[in-house]
Amino acid sequence: MQLVGAVEPDEILMDPILEGRARDISSYLRCPVCQNQTIDDSNSSLARDLRLLVRERLKAGDNNQQVIDFLVEQYGEFILLTPPFNKTTWFLWLSPLIIIIIGVSFILFRIRWASRKTPISFDAH
């Protein structure tokens, strides 16, 4: 099995199916220390502890969603690399669209405003 990220050989499960599930789950979880890395990619000791916890929960019989729910319960939604769309994150998800709409509206307003200006005539009568 090829090592990817910061997973150490002593962390890898002997069951390739469980290990694959652990890697899947780890790819969705943010390292609380590194913040822009998954726990699979991070070398921090907390990320290692979280990788081991994911594997322990899988060995205990939890399904993927139960493992994720447990970690969200412990660390909050911040642990998720991609936050869910809900009442507390709607602005995060919709803000790019809102910014684009505002930008396009501003550009259209400026174009219309510029075309309404009457040119100054320098003709002498």
DRENTORKOL-3810 file (N, C-alpha, C; in nm, 4 decimals):
REM DRENTORKOL-3810
@n.u->0.0843; n.v->-0.1181; n.w->0.0000; ca.u->0.0000; ca.v->0.0000; ca.w->0.0000; c.u->0.0887; c.v->0.1243; c.w->0.0000
@n.u->0.0556; n.v->0.2184; n.w->-0.0841; ca.u->0.1343; ca.v->0.3407; ca.w->-0.0958; c.u->0.0951; c.v->0.4384; c.w->0.0142
@n.u->0.1975; n.v->0.4988; n.w->0.0764; ca.u->0.1713; ca.v->0.5988; ca.w->0.1791; c.u->0.1433; c.v->0.7323; c.w->0.1130
@n.u->0.0376; n.v->0.7965; n.w->0.1583; ca.u->-0.0001; ca.v->0.9267; ca.w->0.1050; c.u->-0.0153; c.v->1.0216; c.w->0.2217
@n.u->0.0311; n.v->1.1435; n.w->0.2053; ca.u->0.0153; ca.v->1.2417; ca.w->0.3113; c.u->0.1072; c.v->1.2110; c.w->0.4275
@n.u->0.0581; n.v->1.2396; n.w->0.5474; ca.u->0.1397; ca.v->1.2259; ca.w->0.6672; c.u->0.1101; c.v->1.0977; c.w->0.7445
@n.u->0.0302; n.v->1.0093; n.w->0.6882; ca.u->-0.0042; ca.v->0.8851; ca.w->0.7569; c.u->0.1218; c.v->0.8016; c.w->0.7738
@n.u->0.1464; n.v->0.7615; n.w->0.8970; ca.u->0.2663; ca.v->0.6842; ca.w->0.9278; c.u->0.2354; c.v->0.5348; c.w->0.9197
@n.u->0.3362; n.v->0.4531; n.w->0.8933; ca.u->0.3128; ca.v->0.3096; ca.w->0.8769; c.u->0.2421; c.v->0.2440; c.w->0.9960
@n.u->0.2708; n.v->0.2899; n.w->1.1175; ca.u->0.2075; ca.v->0.2273; ca.w->1.2342; c.u->0.0605; c.v->0.2666; c.w->1.2492
@n.u->0.0126; n.v->0.3609; n.w->1.1695; ca.u->-0.1281; ca.v->0.4012; ca.w->1.1753; c.u->-0.2151; c.v->0.3190; c.w->1.0806
@n.u->-0.1549; n.v->0.2588; n.w->0.9804; ca.u->-0.2305; ca.v->0.1927; ca.w->0.8742; c.u->-0.2966; c.v->0.0657; c.w->0.9269
@n.u->-0.4250; n.v->0.0514; n.w->0.8941; ca.u->-0.5001; ca.v->-0.0676; ca.w->0.9338; c.u->-0.4658; c.v->-0.1840; c.w->0.8415
@n.u->-0.4683; n.v->-0.3036; n.w->0.8955; ca.u->-0.4381; ca.v->-0.4224; ca.w->0.8162; c.u->-0.5492; c.v->-0.4527; c.w->0.7161
@n.u->-0.6720; n.v->-0.4188; n.w->0.7509; ca.u->-0.7858; ca.v->-0.4411; ca.w->0.6618; c.u->-0.7879; c.v->-0.3289; c.w->0.5574
@n.u->-0.7628; n.v->-0.3611; n.w->0.4300; ca.u->-0.7558; ca.v->-0.2559; ca.w->0.3282; c.u->-0.8880; c.v->-0.1811; c.w->0.3078
@n.u->-0.9998; n.v->-0.2477; n.w->0.3333; ca.u->-1.1301; ca.v->-0.1812; ca.w->0.3194; c.u->-1.1469; c.v->-0.0764; c.w->0.4282
@n.u->-1.1156; n.v->-0.1130; n.w->0.5530; ca.u->-1.1238; ca.v->-0.0159; ca.w->0.6628; c.u->-1.0241; c.v->0.0977; c.w->0.6428
@n.u->-0.9056; n.v->0.0649; n.w->0.5945; ca.u->-0.8050; ca.v->0.1688; ca.w->0.5703; c.u->-0.8531; c.v->0.2659; c.w->0.4627
@n.u->-0.9159; n.v->0.2130; n.w->0.3591; ca.u->-0.9717; ca.v->0.2984; ca.w->0.2542; c.u->-1.0797; c.v->0.3903; c.w->0.3081
@n.u->-1.1655; n.v->0.3354; n.w->0.3947; ca.u->-1.2695; ca.v->0.4184; ca.w->0.4573; c.u->-1.2068; c.v->0.5251; c.w->0.5462
@n.u->-1.1017; n.v->0.4885; n.w->0.6200; ca.u->-1.0337; ca.v->0.5854; ca.w->0.7069; c.u->-0.9738; c.v->0.6976; c.w->0.6232
@n.u->-0.9147; n.v->0.6637; n.w->0.5096; ca.u->-0.8569; ca.v->0.7661; ca.w->0.4215; c.u->-0.9658; c.v->0.8560; c.w->0.3645
@n.u->-1.0786; n.v->0.7946; n.w->0.3289; ca.u->-1.1920; ca.v->0.8733; ca.w->0.2785; c.u->-1.2377; c.v->0.9757; c.w->0.3817
@n.u->-1.2595; n.v->0.9292; n.w->0.5033; ca.u->-1.3053; ca.v->1.0176; ca.w->0.6112; c.u->-1.2012; c.v->1.1254; c.w->0.6381
@n.u->-1.0756; n.v->1.0865; n.w->0.6460; ca.u->-0.9677; ca.v->1.1815; ca.w->0.6762; c.u->-0.9553; c.v->1.2907; c.w->0.5713
@n.u->-0.9933; n.v->1.2611; n.w->0.4487; ca.u->-0.9827; ca.v->1.3616; ca.w->0.3423; c.u->-1.0889; c.v->1.4705; c.w->0.3552
@n.u->-1.1915; n.v->1.4480; n.w->0.4375; ca.u->-1.2969; ca.v->1.5475; ca.w->0.4589; c.u->-1.2771; c.v->1.6274; c.w->0.5866
@n.u->-1.1766; n.v->1.5903; n.w->0.6664; ca.u->-1.1590; ca.v->1.6536; ca.w->0.7973; c.u->-1.0402; c.v->1.7488; c.w->0.7977
@n.u->-1.0622; n.v->1.8674; n.w->0.8525; ca.u->-0.9598; ca.v->1.9718; ca.w->0.8609; c.u->-0.8757; c.v->1.9497; c.w->0.9859
@n.u->-0.7474; n.v->1.9716; n.w->0.9722; ca.u->-0.6596; ca.v->1.9688; ca.w->1.0887; c.u->-0.6840; c.v->2.0971; c.w->1.1683
@n.u->-0.7239; n.v->2.0877; n.w->1.2946; ca.u->-0.7484; ca.v->2.2084; ca.w->1.3745; c.u->-0.6229; c.v->2.2933; c.w->1.3960
@n.u->-0.5055; n.v->2.2335; n.w->1.3840; ca.u->-0.3805; ca.v->2.3071; ca.w->1.4024; c.u->-0.3401; c.v->2.3766; c.w->1.2721
@n.u->-0.3396; n.v->2.3019; n.w->1.1625; ca.u->-0.2923; ca.v->2.3549; ca.w->1.0337; c.u->-0.4000; c.v->2.4317; c.w->0.9580
@n.u->-0.5234; n.v->2.3993; n.w->0.9796; ca.u->-0.6431; ca.v->2.4640; ca.w->0.9268; c.u->-0.6640; c.v->2.4501; c.w->0.7771
@n.u->-0.5624; n.v->2.4553; n.w->0.6949; ca.u->-0.5838; ca.v->2.4415; ca.w->0.5514; c.u->-0.5341; c.v->2.3076; c.w->0.4989
@n.u->-0.5172; n.v->2.2127; n.w->0.5885; ca.u->-0.4760; ca.v->2.0781; ca.w->0.5497; c.u->-0.5756; c.v->1.9783; c.w->0.6075
@n.u->-0.5872; n.v->1.8658; n.w->0.5386; ca.u->-0.6672; ca.v->1.7580; ca.w->0.5949; c.u->-0.5859; c.v->1.6907; c.w->0.7053
@n.u->-0.6541; n.v->1.6129; n.w->0.7882; ca.u->-0.5795; ca.v->1.5409; ca.w->0.8918; c.u->-0.4899; c.v->1.4349; c.w->0.8282
@n.u->-0.5234; n.v->1.3934; n.w->0.7068; ca.u->-0.4417; ca.v->1.2968; ca.w->0.6344; c.u->-0.3097; c.v->1.3580; c.w->0.5875
@n.u->-0.3103; n.v->1.4876; n.w->0.5591; ca.u->-0.1913; ca.v->1.5558; ca.w->0.5071; c.u->-0.1067; c.v->1.6221; c.w->0.6146
@n.u->-0.1633; n.v->1.6436; n.w->0.7315; ca.u->-0.0947; ca.v->1.7198; ca.w->0.8357; c.u->0.0014; c.v->1.6329; c.w->0.9165
@n.u->0.1134; n.v->1.6923; n.w->0.9557; ca.u->0.2116; ca.v->1.6241; ca.w->1.0402; c.u->0.1943; c.v->1.6565; c.w->1.1884
@n.u->0.0930; n.v->1.7359; n.w->1.2240; ca.u->0.0768; ca.v->1.7750; ca.w->1.3644; c.u->0.0376; c.v->1.6544; c.w->1.4493
@n.u->0.0705; n.v->1.6626; n.w->1.5768; ca.u->0.0380; ca.v->1.5511; ca.w->1.6671; c.u->-0.1132; c.v->1.5379; c.w->1.6849
@n.u->-0.1866; n.v->1.6497; n.w->1.6801; ca.u->-0.3326; ca.v->1.6422; ca.w->1.6913; c.u->-0.3917; c.v->1.5710; c.w->1.5700
@n.u->-0.3390; n.v->1.5990; n.w->1.4516; ca.u->-0.3871; ca.v->1.5305; ca.w->1.3313; c.u->-0.3611; c.v->1.3804; c.w->1.3418
@n.u->-0.2460; n.v->1.3439; n.w->1.3938; ca.u->-0.2152; ca.v->1.2014; ca.w->1.4135; c.u->-0.3154; c.v->1.1389; c.w->1.5097
@n.u->-0.3434; n.v->1.2084; n.w->1.6201; ca.u->-0.4413; ca.v->1.1577; ca.w->1.7168; c.u->-0.5786; c.v->1.1413; c.w->1.6522
@n.u->-0.6169; n.v->1.2370; n.w->1.5684; ca.u->-0.7465; ca.v->1.2284; ca.w->1.5008; c.u->-0.7489; c.v->1.1138; c.w->1.3999
@n.u->-0.6389; n.v->1.0925; n.w->1.3284; ca.u->-0.6321; ca.v->0.9788; ca.w->1.2352; c.u->-0.6479; c.v->0.8471; c.w->1.3102
@n.u->-0.5805; n.v->0.8369; n.w->1.4250; ca.u->-0.5922; ca.v->0.7154; ca.w->1.5062; c.u->-0.7341; c.v->0.6988; c.w->1.5595
@n.u->-0.7963; n.v->0.8092; n.w->1.6008; ca.u->-0.9338; ca.v->0.8044; ca.w->1.6510; c.u->-1.0298; c.v->0.7574; c.w->1.5419
@n.u->-1.0132; n.v->0.8085; n.w->1.4211; ca.u->-1.0974; ca.v->0.7655; ca.w->1.3087; c.u->-1.0840; c.v->0.6151; c.w->1.2899
@n.u->-0.9615; n.v->0.5641; n.w->1.2918; ca.u->-0.9395; ca.v->0.4213; ca.w->1.2719; c.u->-0.9954; c.v->0.3384; c.w->1.3878
@n.u->-0.9819; n.v->0.3876; n.w->1.5103; ca.u->-1.0384; ca.v->0.3165; ca.w->1.6262; c.u->-1.1898; c.v->0.3070; c.w->1.6158
@n.u->-1.2537; n.v->0.4160; n.w->1.5776; ca.u->-1.4000; ca.v->0.4167; ca.w->1.5670; c.u->-1.4462; c.v->0.3226; c.w->1.4555
@n.u->-1.3717; n.v->0.3190; n.w->1.3455; ca.u->-1.4069; ca.v->0.2270; ca.w->1.2374; c.u->-1.3909; c.v->0.0823; c.w->1.2816
@n.u->-1.2819; n.v->0.0527; n.w->1.3529; ca.u->-1.2610; ca.v->-0.0841; ca.w->1.4031; c.u->-1.3697; c.v->-0.1231; c.w->1.5022
@n.u->-1.4238; n.v->-0.0239; n.w->1.5749; ca.u->-1.5296; ca.v->-0.0506; ca.w->1.6727; c.u->-1.6649; c.v->-0.0731; c.w->1.6057
@n.u->-1.6729; n.v->-0.0471; n.w->1.4739; ca.u->-1.7964; ca.v->-0.0753; ca.w->1.4020; c.u->-1.8758; c.v->0.0466; c.w->1.3576
@n.u->-1.8263; n.v->0.1661; n.w->1.3845; ca.u->-1.8973; ca.v->0.2864; ca.w->1.3393; c.u->-1.8944; c.v->0.2940; c.w->1.1869
@n.u->-2.0032; n.v->0.3477; n.w->1.1292; ca.u->-1.9992; ca.v->0.3745; ca.w->0.9854; c.u->-1.9356; c.v->0.5115; c.w->0.9634
@n.u->-1.9102; n.v->0.5461; n.w->0.8392; ca.u->-1.8399; ca.v->0.6713; ca.w->0.8085; c.u->-1.9108; c.v->0.7924; c.w->0.8674
@n.u->-2.0436; n.v->0.7980; n.w->0.8515; ca.u->-2.1179; ca.v->0.9143; ca.w->0.9001; c.u->-2.1136; c.v->0.9232; c.w->1.0525
@n.u->-2.1158; n.v->0.8107; n.w->1.1215; ca.u->-2.1069; ca.v->0.8127; ca.w->1.2680; c.u->-1.9723; c.v->0.8680; c.w->1.3137
@n.u->-1.8662; n.v->0.8324; n.w->1.2439; ca.u->-1.7329; ca.v->0.8840; ca.w->1.2786; c.u->-1.7294; c.v->1.0353; c.w->1.2578
@n.u->-1.7798; n.v->1.0805; n.w->1.1433; ca.u->-1.7814; ca.v->1.2242; ca.w->1.1141; c.u->-1.8683; c.v->1.2980; c.w->1.2147
@n.u->-1.9869; n.v->1.2439; n.w->1.2445; ca.u->-2.0766; ca.v->1.3076; ca.w->1.3420; c.u->-2.0106; c.v->1.3182; c.w->1.4787
@n.u->-1.9382; n.v->1.2141; n.w->1.5191; ca.u->-1.8691; ca.v->1.2164; ca.w->1.6480; c.u->-1.7662; c.v->1.3288; c.w->1.6514
@n.u->-1.6877; n.v->1.3412; n.w->1.5452; ca.u->-1.5844; ca.v->1.4453; ca.w->1.5413; c.u->-1.6450; c.v->1.5854; c.w->1.5338
@n.u->-1.7559; n.v->1.6009; n.w->1.4629; ca.u->-1.8244; ca.v->1.7309; ca.w->1.4582; c.u->-1.8780; c.v->1.7649; c.w->1.5966
@n.u->-1.9279; n.v->1.6646; n.w->1.6670; ca.u->-1.9773; ca.v->1.6868; ca.w->1.8040; c.u->-1.8640; c.v->1.7327; c.w->1.8958
@n.u->-1.7459; n.v->1.6772; n.w->1.8767; ca.u->-1.6314; ca.v->1.7109; ca.w->1.9614; c.u->-1.5665; c.v->1.8442; c.w->1.9237
@n.u->-1.5546; n.v->1.8724; n.w->1.7934; ca.u->-1.4774; ca.v->1.9880; ca.w->1.7458; c.u->-1.5610; c.v->2.0953; c.w->1.6760
@n.u->-1.6882; n.v->2.0681; n.w->1.6545; ca.u->-1.7725; ca.v->2.1633; ca.w->1.5827; c.u->-1.7574; c.v->2.1457; c.w->1.4323
@n.u->-1.8386; n.v->2.2198; n.w->1.3571; ca.u->-1.8367; ca.v->2.2077; ca.w->1.2116; c.u->-1.7057; c.v->2.2556; c.w->1.1503
@n.u->-1.6254; n.v->2.3261; n.w->1.2279; ca.u->-1.4955; ca.v->2.3731; ca.w->1.1784; c.u->-1.4067; c.v->2.2564; c.w->1.1355
@n.u->-1.4267; n.v->2.1398; n.w->1.1944; ca.u->-1.3444; ca.v->2.0230; ca.w->1.1624; c.u->-1.3689; c.v->1.9751; c.w->1.0189
@n.u->-1.4842; n.v->2.0112; n.w->0.9625; ca.u->-1.5164; ca.v->1.9713; ca.w->0.8258; c.u->-1.4454; c.v->2.0639; c.w->0.7280
@n.u->-1.3737; n.v->2.0060; n.w->0.6336; ca.u->-1.3013; ca.v->2.0862; ca.w->0.5354; c.u->-1.3989; c.v->2.1642; c.w->0.4469
@n.u->-1.5127; n.v->2.1053; n.w->0.4159; ca.u->-1.6183; ca.v->2.1720; ca.w->0.3404; c.u->-1.7408; c.v->2.1809; c.w->0.4303
@n.u->-1.7729; n.v->2.3003; n.w->0.4805; ca.u->-1.8860; ca.v->2.3119; ca.w->0.5724; c.u->-2.0187; c.v->2.2840; c.w->0.5015
@n.u->-2.1160; n.v->2.2311; n.w->0.5740; ca.u->-2.2465; ca.v->2.2036; ca.w->0.5133; c.u->-2.3230; c.v->2.3335; c.w->0.4894
@n.u->-2.4204; n.v->2.3290; n.w->0.4010; ca.u->-2.5065; ca.v->2.4451; ca.w->0.3759; c.u->-2.6191; c.v->2.4408; c.w->0.4783
@n.u->-2.6188; n.v->2.5358; n.w->0.5707; ca.u->-2.7262; ca.v->2.5447; ca.w->0.6698; c.u->-2.7450; c.v->2.6900; c.w->0.7112
@n.u->-2.8272; n.v->2.7135; n.w->0.8125; ca.u->-2.8612; ca.v->2.8518; ca.w->0.8492; c.u->-2.7415; c.v->2.9311; c.w->0.9020
@n.u->-2.6385; n.v->2.8647; n.w->0.9490; ca.u->-2.5217; ca.v->2.9386; ca.w->0.9981; c.u->-2.4143; c.v->2.9578; c.w->0.8914
@n.u->-2.4235; n.v->2.8833; n.w->0.7813; ca.u->-2.3201; ca.v->2.8942; ca.w->0.6777; c.u->-2.3734; c.v->2.9429; c.w->0.5438
@n.u->-2.5004; n.v->2.9779; n.w->0.5350; ca.u->-2.5582; ca.v->3.0175; ca.w->0.4063; c.u->-2.4839; c.v->3.1359; c.w->0.3456
@n.u->-2.4451; n.v->3.2329; n.w->0.4297; ca.u->-2.3771; ca.v->3.3509; ca.w->0.3762; c.u->-2.2411; c.v->3.3129; c.w->0.3180
@n.u->-2.1732; n.v->3.2206; n.w->0.3828; ca.u->-2.0439; ca.v->3.1730; ca.w->0.3327; c.u->-2.0588; c.v->3.1135; c.w->0.1930
@n.u->-2.1626; n.v->3.0346; n.w->0.1731; ca.u->-2.1844; ca.v->2.9697; ca.w->0.0447; c.u->-2.2364; c.v->3.0658; c.w->-0.0621
@n.u->-2.3218; n.v->3.1612; n.w->-0.0230; ca.u->-2.3844; ca.v->3.2497; ca.w->-0.1213; c.u->-2.3075; c.v->3.3789; c.w->-0.1465
@n.u->-2.2103; n.v->3.4111; n.w->-0.0616; ca.u->-2.1390; ca.v->3.5382; ca.w->-0.0775; c.u->-2.0684; c.v->3.5525; c.w->-0.2132
@n.u->-2.0085; n.v->3.4496; n.w->-0.2717; ca.u->-1.9496; ca.v->3.4693; ca.w->-0.4054; c.u->-2.0548; c.v->3.5106; c.w->-0.5089
@n.u->-2.1722; n.v->3.4488; n.w->-0.5036; ca.u->-2.2794; ca.v->3.4837; ca.w->-0.5964; c.u->-2.3269; c.v->3.6269; c.w->-0.5721
@n.u->-2.3418; n.v->3.6650; n.w->-0.4464; ca.u->-2.3843; ca.v->3.8009; ca.w->-0.4118; c.u->-2.2818; c.v->3.9025; c.w->-0.4618
@n.u->-2.1543; n.v->3.8738; n.w->-0.4437; ca.u->-2.0485; ca.v->3.9651; ca.w->-0.4894; c.u->-2.0502; c.v->3.9781; c.w->-0.6420
@n.u->-2.0709; n.v->3.8686; n.w->-0.7122; ca.u->-2.0784; ca.v->3.8738; ca.w->-0.8587; c.u->-2.1973; c.v->3.9578; c.w->-0.9032
@n.u->-2.3129; n.v->3.9380; n.w->-0.8412; ca.u->-2.4323; ca.v->4.0153; ca.w->-0.8765; c.u->-2.4093; c.v->4.1640; c.w->-0.8518
@n.u->-2.3505; n.v->4.1982; n.w->-0.7383; ca.u->-2.3216; ca.v->4.3388; ca.w->-0.7077; c.u->-2.2225; c.v->4.3961; c.w->-0.8093
@n.u->-2.1188; n.v->4.3221; n.w->-0.8422; ca.u->-2.0189; ca.v->4.3684; ca.w->-0.9388; c.u->-2.0777; c.v->4.3910; c.w->-1.0768
@n.u->-2.1567; n.v->4.2955; n.w->-1.1258; ca.u->-2.2197; ca.v->4.3092; ca.w->-1.2575; c.u->-2.3173; c.v->4.4265; c.w->-1.2566
@n.u->-2.3951; n.v->4.4412; n.w->-1.1497; ca.u->-2.4890; ca.v->4.5537; ca.w->-1.1384; c.u->-2.4147; c.v->4.6863; c.w->-1.1422
@n.u->-2.3033; n.v->4.6952; n.w->-1.0715; ca.u->-2.2241; ca.v->4.8182; ca.w->-1.0700; c.u->-2.1719; c.v->4.8509; c.w->-1.2099
@n.u->-2.1202; n.v->4.7503; n.w->-1.2784; ca.u->-2.0680; ca.v->4.7715; ca.w->-1.4141; c.u->-2.1793; c.v->4.8167; c.w->-1.5081
@n.u->-2.2947; n.v->4.7497; n.w->-1.5022; ca.u->-2.4069; ca.v->4.7887; ca.w->-1.5878; c.u->-2.4535; c.v->4.9301; c.w->-1.5560
@n.u->-2.4586; n.v->4.9664; n.w->-1.4290; ca.u->-2.4979; ca.v->5.1015; ca.w->-1.3879; c.u->-2.4005; c.v->5.2040; c.w->-1.4449
@n.u->-2.2715; n.v->5.1763; n.w->-1.4350; ca.u->-2.1703; ca.v->5.2692; ca.w->-1.4860; c.u->-2.1803; c.v->5.2841; c.w->-1.6384
@n.u->-2.2053; n.v->5.1754; n.w->-1.7078; ca.u->-2.2188; ca.v->5.1811; ca.w->-1.8539; c.u->-2.3404; c.v->5.2644; c.w->-1.8921
@n.u->-2.4529; n.v->5.2408; n.w->-1.8259; ca.u->-2.5746; ca.v->5.3170; ca.w->-1.8556; c.u->-2.5560; c.v->5.4638; c.w->-1.8196
@n.u->-2.4912; n.v->5.4916; n.w->-1.7093; ca.u->-2.4695; ca.v->5.6299; ca.w->-1.6649; c.u->-2.3794; c.v->5.7029; c.w->-1.7641
@n.u->-2.2759; n.v->5.6338; n.w->-1.8101; ca.u->-2.1831; ca.v->5.6954; ca.w->-1.9050; c.u->-2.2504; c.v->5.7221; c.w->-2.0394
@n.u->-2.3407; n.v->5.6349; n.w->-2.0822; ca.u->-2.4066; ca.v->5.6549; ca.w->-2.2118; c.u->-2.5124; c.v->5.7643; c.w->-2.2055
@n.u->-2.5621; n.v->5.8005; n.w->-2.0889; ca.u->-2.6631; ca.v->5.9056; ca.w->-2.0744; c.u->-2.6021; c.v->6.0452; c.w->-2.0703
@n.u->-2.4771; n.v->6.0553; n.w->-2.0445; ca.u->-2.4121; ca.v->6.1861; ca.w->-2.0402; c.u->-2.4201; c.v->6.2498; c.w->-2.1781
@n.u->-2.4535; n.v->6.3761; n.w->-2.1805; ca.u->-2.4564; ca.v->6.4462; ca.w->-2.3091; c.u->-2.3192; c.v->6.5070; c.w->-2.3336
@n.u->-2.2674; n.v->6.4884; n.w->-2.4517; ca.u->-2.1353; ca.v->6.5441; ca.w->-2.4802; c.u->-2.1411; c.v->6.6977; c.w->-2.4838
@n.u->-2.0352; n.v->6.7599; n.w->-2.4421; ca.u->-2.0259; ca.v->6.9056; ca.w->-2.4421; c.u->-1.9896; c.v->6.9503; c.w->-2.5833
@n.u->-2.0644; n.v->7.0443; n.w->-2.6346; ca.u->-2.0396; ca.v->7.0937; ca.w->-2.7696; c.u->-1.9523; c.v->7.2185; c.w->-2.7625
@n.u->-1.8519; n.v->7.2234; n.w->-2.8458; ca.u->-1.7619; ca.v->7.3380; ca.w->-2.8495; c.u->-1.7861; c.v->7.4231; c.w->-2.9749
@n.u->-1.8992; n.v->7.4048; n.w->-3.0364; ca.u->-1.9325; ca.v->7.4835; ca.w->-3.1555; c.u->-1.9620; c.v->7.6273; c.w->-3.1149
@n.u->-1.9005; n.v->7.7222; n.w->-3.1817; ca.u->-1.9259; ca.v->7.8638; ca.w->-3.1530; c.u->-2.0297; c.v->7.9163; c.w->-3.2508
@n.u->-2.1306; n.v->7.9805; n.w->-3.2034; ca.u->-2.2352; ca.v->8.0357; ca.w->-3.2901; c.u->-2.2228; c.v->8.1815; c.w->-3.3021
END
